[in-house]
């Protein structure tokens, strides 16, 4: 965790015990991750991988950015674009899923998020148990909003950011007077726990189209199909673009399925989220 705080791009948990039955999976993960970062280093240079350390990133206001330069938003993939339900024009919650390349990308995103964001943000970063609490604390130091590891029963209050605890899923529940976070220990979904798919399914069920769903850099397809349930009910969906993704897996599949409204670079992700929430919040 200290390495992440000092700016490490990512990490892989070493096998436990003297004999590991899943060593082949760890091997494949190491190879895929190194190849992904190696390709990015070769194509984009070292600055695309190594980040400024969390301790040196200030809490900044993005109000000037919201009023200034418009973010660059690419059109969705034309060949598979699916017409969604009519947009609700309402955002009450942000749900975000991310995997390989996530620690750096989240630092880059959250430092520029609107300090007056009027809705809660829920984040699933693929990360094992024992890491997410400290990871959330490191993000809290640079984000103008309060960031914490999610706990069962947390109120989904405006301007709070919740990180899914490693080894557990996070879901949402609507109560009569408030919305709350549910931390559950069900089976892995799409090969992951926490799973982006579990979060997106829950958001689709309880918030319908009144949500903004974001899928970012990562291997595989966790959340790529489930994000469609939010869009089909009138929610707004964003995917990170290929050029700024360490691994263009999850967002690529979602875009190819026709479930994405906006394809955005990492540099424009915070300003795009800020702008969409500002335009669609009806509180």
Secondary structure as UniProt FT lines:
FT   HELIX           2..5
FT   TURN            6..7
FT   TURN            21..22
FT   HELIX           23..44
FT   HELIX           46..48
FT   HELIX           54..56
FT   HELIX           63..67
FT   STRAND          73..74
FT   HELIX           78..80
FT   STRAND          93..98
FT   TURN            100..101
FT   HELIX           102..110
FT   TURN            111..112
FT   TURN            115..116
FT   STRAND          120..125
FT   TURN            129..131
FT   HELIX           132..140
FT   TURN            141..142
FT   STRAND          146..149
FT   TURN            152..153
FT   TURN            158..159
FT   STRAND          160..163
FT   TURN            166..167
FT   STRAND          169..174
FT   STRAND          179..184
FT   TURN            190..191
FT   HELIX           196..207
FT   TURN            208..209
FT   STRAND          212..215
FT   TURN            222..226
FT   HELIX           227..232
FT   TURN            233..234
FT   STRAND          236..240
FT   TURN            242..244
FT   HELIX           250..256
FT   TURN            257..258
FT   STRAND          262..264
FT   HELIX           266..280
//
